């Protein structure tokens, strides 16, 4: 018979795989964390029970998740906590409690303009709680386990090293429902298990500066196919019929007196686009096609926080993200130029090493 943890693992993995392929893979992430844990006293029921005290212990976790780019993310987490027994009913004890848990977490990243980003979250799942050579419980030993429900609350802070790697540290309160155990003498007891944990870890985003899938990409491809079919039909007609059609197309293009510039902004130390940025690019692409433009100039920029050379690289990744988005909408890569300006041309002047959201941008120019 399949265990509850194995069943939930299949559900979590299936769900995350579905999300990953149904939506953009650039927001799929994974990571791991280690930390220290302190378990509060608990009460074991029955004549073989009593107050159980634990020593401080270690905790480890690995996770995979999906970032929805609107500050919300969800993840599946596999963790293990190990707490040695200190006393049972005031008597020196030996053995340990092991809690192996599979959780589904929902987290929210607070959108503050700081280098470090706070986040909060909650999780629910199942935990296999095992008493390993635990004694004395009624003068006997427990070597059994039980799988029960578990919940946790999370408060933490993360720091983006770049658009793919984040370091984080967080506090987690973890608690299980009562687990049932039997001593070697056949006596029954039950107890819950909880832990206060401080963890530090790393999160890796598997897409980096890749652009999100554009909602109108399919529509753009259909439009290009229609234009190609129309062009082929025109070429098959007599040459005398071509001139009026060319004149008609030219007169349909809106008149412009100067180049037009548009701006999309980026999060701190990131090169992936927000839904708002995607909407701007879709609008610019539609205007460019209406004006029959094929050339687009892009320049990437950063604020002055951080190393200047790194900022040049980051600004290039931002420009390449926008370029990829225009290619997805039917434009040719050879007609899109990019420049990496780094922090050299701020929209708003600031001192060195200053955070300024409006300077973290890509400028789009329709010549």
C-alpha positions in Angstrom: 0.0 0.0 0.0 1.4 3.4 -1.0 2.2 5.7 2.0 0.5 9.1 2.4 3.8 10.9 1.9 4.4 9.0 -1.4 0.9 9.8 -2.6 1.3 13.5 -1.8 4.7 13.5 -3.5 3.2 12.2 -6.7 0.5 14.9 -6.5 3.0 17.7 -5.9 5.4 16.6 -8.6 2.6 16.2 -11.1 1.1 19.6 -10.3 4.5 21.4 -10.6 5.3 19.6 -13.9 1.9 20.7 -15.3 2.5 24.3 -14.2 6.0 24.2 -15.7 5.0 23.1 -19.1 1.6 24.9 -19.3 3.2 28.2 -18.4 6.7 29.7 -18.8 9.6 27.6 -17.5 11.6 30.7 -16.5 9.7 30.9 -13.3 10.4 27.3 -12.2 12.9 27.2 -9.3 14.5 24.9 -6.8 16.8 25.0 -3.8 17.8 23.7 -0.4 18.3 24.9 3.1 19.9 23.8 6.4 19.3 25.1 9.9 19.0 24.6 13.6 15.7 23.6 15.4 14.4 23.8 18.9 11.4 21.7 19.9 9.1 22.8 22.7 8.1 20.2 25.4 5.2 18.0 24.5 2.9 15.7 26.5 2.8 11.9 25.7 -0.5 10.4 26.7 -1.2 7.3 28.8 0.5 5.6 31.7 3.7 5.1 29.6 3.8 8.8 28.7 4.5 12.1 30.5 6.3 15.3 29.6 8.9 14.9 26.9 11.8 17.3 26.5 14.1 17.6 23.5 17.6 18.8 22.8 18.3 21.3 20.1 18.5 19.7 16.7 19.2 20.1 13.0 16.8 20.5 10.1 17.3 20.3 6.3 14.9 20.9 3.4 14.9 20.7 -0.4 12.2 22.3 -2.6 10.9 22.9 -6.1 8.4 25.7 -6.9 6.8 28.1 -9.3 7.0 31.9 -9.2 3.9 33.5 -10.6 5.8 36.9 -11.1 3.1 38.8 -9.2 4.8 38.3 -5.8 3.1 34.9 -5.2 4.8 31.6 -5.5 4.1 28.0 -4.5 6.4 25.1 -3.8 6.7 21.5 -2.8 9.1 20.9 0.1 10.7 17.8 1.5 12.2 18.3 5.0 13.6 16.3 7.8 13.9 17.2 11.5 15.8 15.2 14.1 15.5 15.9 17.8 17.2 13.8 20.5 15.2 13.1 23.6 16.4 14.8 26.8 13.9 13.6 29.4 10.7 11.7 29.7 8.6 12.4 32.8 11.7 13.9 34.4 13.9 10.8 33.8 16.9 11.1 31.6 16.0 9.7 28.2 17.7 8.4 25.1 16.8 8.0 21.4 15.4 10.6 19.0 12.3 11.9 17.3 12.5 12.1 13.5 10.0 14.0 11.4 10.2 13.5 7.7 7.7 15.9 6.0 6.3 16.7 2.6 4.7 20.1 2.5 3.0 22.4 0.0 3.9 26.0 0.7 2.3 29.3 -0.5 4.6 32.3 -0.1 4.2 36.0 -0.8 7.2 38.3 -1.5 6.7 41.8 -0.1 7.4 44.3 -2.9 9.7 46.7 -1.1 12.5 48.6 -2.9 15.4 47.1 -0.8 18.3 44.9 -1.8 16.8 42.3 0.6 13.2 41.2 0.0 11.0 40.0 2.9 8.5 37.2 2.5 5.8 35.4 4.4 4.2 32.0 3.9 2.2 29.1 5.2 2.4 25.4 4.4 0.4 22.2 4.9 1.2 18.6 4.3 2.0 15.3 6.0 4.8 14.2 8.3 6.1 10.7 9.2 6.9 11.1 12.9 9.2 8.3 14.1 10.5 7.5 17.6 13.8 5.8 17.2 15.0 3.7 20.1 13.2 6.2 22.4 13.1 5.3 26.1 12.0 5.2 28.8 8.3 5.1 28.0 6.6 3.2 30.9 9.9 1.4 31.4 10.0 0.3 27.7 11.3 1.4 24.3 9.4 2.8 21.3 10.6 2.0 17.8 7.5 2.9 15.7 6.3 5.7 13.5 3.0 7.3 12.4 2.1 9.5 9.5 0.0 12.6 10.4 -1.0 16.0 9.1 1.4 18.9 9.6 1.4 22.7 9.1 4.0 25.5 9.2 4.3 29.3 9.2 7.2 31.0 7.5 8.8 34.5 7.8 12.0 35.2 6.0 14.1 37.5 3.9 16.0 36.9 0.6 18.8 38.6 -1.3 19.2 38.3 -5.1 22.8 37.7 -6.1 21.7 38.0 -9.7 18.5 37.2 -11.7 19.0 33.5 -11.2 20.4 32.9 -7.7 18.9 34.1 -4.3 20.2 33.6 -0.8 17.6 33.5 1.9 17.2 33.0 5.6 13.9 32.4 7.4 12.1 31.3 10.6 9.7 28.5 10.5 7.2 27.2 13.1 6.3 23.6 12.3 3.7 21.5 14.1 2.1 18.0 13.6 -1.1 16.4 14.7 -0.9 13.8 17.5 1.0 10.7 16.3 0.2 7.2 17.8 3.0 4.9 19.1 3.3 1.5 20.8 6.0 0.5 23.2 7.8 -2.9 22.9 5.6 -4.0 25.8 2.4 -3.2 23.8 1.5 0.0 25.7 -0.1 2.8 23.7 0.8 6.5 23.8 0.4 9.5 21.5 2.0 13.0 21.2 2.4 15.8 18.8 5.7 17.3 17.7 6.6 20.9 17.0 9.8 22.9 16.2 11.0 26.4 15.9 13.6 26.5 13.1 16.1 29.1 11.8 17.3 28.2 8.3 19.6 29.5 5.6 19.6 28.4 2.0 19.9 29.1 -1.7 17.2 29.3 -4.4 18.0 28.9 -8.1 15.7 30.0 -10.9 15.8 27.8 -13.9 15.2 30.4 -16.6 17.3 33.4 -15.8 16.7 36.2 -18.2 14.5 34.2 -20.5 11.4 36.0 -21.5 7.9 34.9 -20.4 5.7 33.4 -23.1 3.9 36.1 -24.9 0.1 35.8 -24.8 -0.2 37.2 -28.3 2.6 35.3 -29.9 0.3 32.8 -31.6 -1.8 35.7 -32.9 1.3 37.4 -34.2 2.5 34.3 -36.0 -1.0 33.9 -37.7 -0.8 37.6 -38.8 2.7 37.0 -40.3 1.5 34.0 -42.2 -1.4 36.0 -43.6 1.0 38.7 -44.7 3.3 36.2 -46.3 0.3 34.6 -48.2 -0.8 38.1 -49.3 2.7 38.9 -50.5 3.0 35.7 -52.5 -0.4 36.4 -54.1 0.7 39.9 -55.1 3.9 38.7 -56.7 1.8 36.3 -58.9 -0.2 39.2 -60.3 0.9 41.3 -63.3 3.4 44.0 -62.5 1.0 46.8 -63.5 -1.3 45.8 -60.6 1.5 46.1 -58.0 1.9 49.9 -57.9 -1.6 50.8 -56.6 -1.3 48.2 -53.8 2.1 49.6 -52.7 0.7 53.1 -52.7 -2.3 52.0 -50.7 -0.2 50.4 -48.0 2.1 53.4 -47.8 -0.8 55.8 -47.3 -2.2 53.5 -44.5 0.9 53.9 -42.3 0.5 56.6 -39.7 2.7 59.7 -40.2 5.4 60.3 -37.7 7.6 63.4 -37.2 10.1 62.0 -34.7 11.3 58.6 -33.2 9.1 57.3 -30.4 10.5 56.0 -27.1 8.8 53.6 -24.7 10.1 52.2 -21.3 9.7 49.0 -19.4 10.9 48.6 -15.9 12.5 45.7 -14.0 12.7 44.5 -10.4 15.9 45.0 -8.4 18.8 42.8 -9.7 16.4 41.0 -12.1 16.1 40.6 -15.8 12.7 38.9 -16.1 9.7 40.9 -17.1 6.6 41.7 -15.2 3.1 41.4 -16.6 3.0 45.2 -17.0 6.2 45.1 -19.0 4.8 42.4 -21.3 1.7 44.5 -21.9 3.9 47.5 -22.9 5.8 45.4 -25.4 2.7 44.0 -26.9 1.4 47.6 -27.4 4.7 48.8 -28.9 4.8 45.7 -31.3 1.2 46.5 -32.5 2.1 50.1 -33.1 5.3 49.2 -35.0 3.4 46.8 -37.2 0.7 49.4 -37.9 3.5 51.9 -39.0 5.2 49.1 -41.0 8.4 49.4 -39.0 10.8 46.6 -38.9 13.7 48.2 -37.0 13.7 48.5 -33.2 16.5 49.9 -31.0 16.8 48.7 -27.4 19.0 50.1 -24.6 19.3 48.4 -21.2 19.9 50.3 -18.0 20.4 49.7 -14.2 20.5 51.9 -11.1 23.8 52.7 -9.5 23.6 50.1 -6.8 26.3 47.4 -7.0 29.4 46.9 -9.2 29.6 48.9 -12.4 30.8 46.0 -14.5 28.1 43.7 -13.2 25.5 46.4 -14.0 26.6 46.5 -17.6 26.1 42.7 -17.8 22.7 43.0 -16.1 21.6 45.8 -18.4 22.5 43.6 -21.4 20.4 40.7 -20.0 17.4 43.1 -19.6 17.8 44.3 -23.2 18.1 40.7 -24.5 14.9 39.7 -22.5 13.0 42.5 -24.4 14.5 41.5 -27.7 13.4 37.9 -27.2 9.9 39.1 -26.5 9.8 41.1 -29.8 11.1 38.1 -31.7 8.2 36.0 -30.2 5.8 38.6 -31.6 7.1 38.1 -35.1 10.0 40.6 -35.5 13.4 39.6 -37.0 16.4 39.3 -34.6 18.6 41.0 -37.2 16.4 44.1 -37.2 16.6 44.6 -33.4 19.7 46.3 -32.0 20.6 46.3 -28.3 23.0 48.5 -26.2 24.1 47.7 -22.6 24.4 51.1 -20.9 24.7 49.8 -17.3 24.4 52.6 -14.8 25.9 55.3 -17.1 22.6 56.9 -18.3 20.2 57.2 -15.4 16.7 58.4 -15.9 16.9 60.0 -12.5 20.3 61.2 -11.2 21.3 59.6 -8.0 24.5 59.2 -5.9 26.6 56.1 -6.4 25.3 52.9 -4.9 21.7 54.2 -4.7 18.5 52.2 -5.4 16.2 53.8 -7.9 13.4 51.8 -9.5 12.9 54.1 -12.5 16.5 53.6 -13.5 16.1 49.9 -13.8 14.7 49.8 -17.3 14.9 49.1 -21.0 14.2 51.9 -23.4 12.5 50.9 -26.7 12.9 53.3 -29.6 11.0 53.1 -32.8 13.2 55.1 -35.2 
